[in-house]
Structure formats: C-alpha cells, structure tokens
Amino acid sequence: MSKRLQVLMETQEYASFQKLAKDAGLSLGEWTREALRSFASQISPKRPEKKLKDLRKFAKYHYPIGEIDQVLSEIEKGRFG
C-alpha cells in the first residue's frame, strides 16, 4: 500500500528541486524518494553484521591503550620524536 507525503516549501526551492529532478531524468516524486532513501541510509544504524565486520577490521590495528596521561604522553613522544 502506498502512502502520500506532503512537504511544503518555498517556490524557489521547489523550482530548484524540480530542475534537479529533470536533469536527472526523473519525476520530482521519484527524485524525492531517492533523496530520502539516500539520506536515510546515511543516518540509519548499521546492521549487526556490518558492525561486526567493522570491529574485526579495526581490531587488526594497534591503537594506544592505557591510562590517559600515559597515552597522551606516548602520542606526544611520537609526534615530536
């Protein structure tokens, strides 16, 4: 079942979006749906398998660990030789 979404905007902004949609060869409705999907995928929480994959990837690196004063001291030593 489809749902309708109404979004109010200024005329100039509407015209700008309409031109972008036309340039992309899309209707304004389809262009808007694609824009919303793209935005949602950027802010949506990652799926558990993606999080695990990222954790395994970063676990291969050796990051400084320990008390904060010691870590900051080691970072500064590394920075200045």
URMO-V203670 format. One record per residue. N is the residue number from 1. D_FIRST is the distance of its C-alpha to the first C-alpha in Angstrom with 2 decimals. Layout:
N/D_FIRST ; N/D_FIRST
This chain:
1/0.00 ; 2/3.81 ; 3/6.70 ; 4/10.16 ; 5/13.26 ; 6/16.67 ; 7/19.73 ; 8/23.20 ; 9/26.00 ; 10/29.42 ; 11/29.94 ; 12/31.86 ; 13/29.23 ; 14/26.55 ; 15/28.99 ; 16/29.67 ; 17/26.05 ; 18/25.70 ; 19/28.82 ; 20/27.69 ; 21/24.49 ; 22/26.65 ; 23/29.20 ; 24/26.63 ; 25/25.50 ; 26/21.97 ; 27/20.17 ; 28/20.25 ; 29/16.47 ; 30/16.59 ; 31/19.81 ; 32/18.40 ; 33/15.51 ; 34/18.30 ; 35/20.61 ; 36/18.36 ; 37/17.76 ; 38/21.52 ; 39/22.48 ; 40/20.36 ; 41/21.95 ; 42/25.33 ; 43/25.11 ; 44/23.11 ; 45/25.49 ; 46/26.66 ; 47/25.81 ; 48/28.84 ; 49/29.96 ; 50/30.10 ; 51/32.11 ; 52/34.47 ; 53/34.97 ; 54/35.88 ; 55/38.22 ; 56/39.98 ; 57/40.40 ; 58/41.96 ; 59/44.06 ; 60/46.13 ; 61/47.49 ; 62/50.40 ; 63/49.72 ; 64/52.43 ; 65/52.33 ; 66/54.67 ; 67/55.81 ; 68/54.54 ; 69/58.07 ; 70/58.91 ; 71/55.72 ; 72/56.28 ; 73/59.92 ; 74/59.02 ; 75/56.55 ; 76/59.27 ; 77/61.82 ; 78/59.53 ; 79/58.94 ; 80/62.65 ; 81/64.10
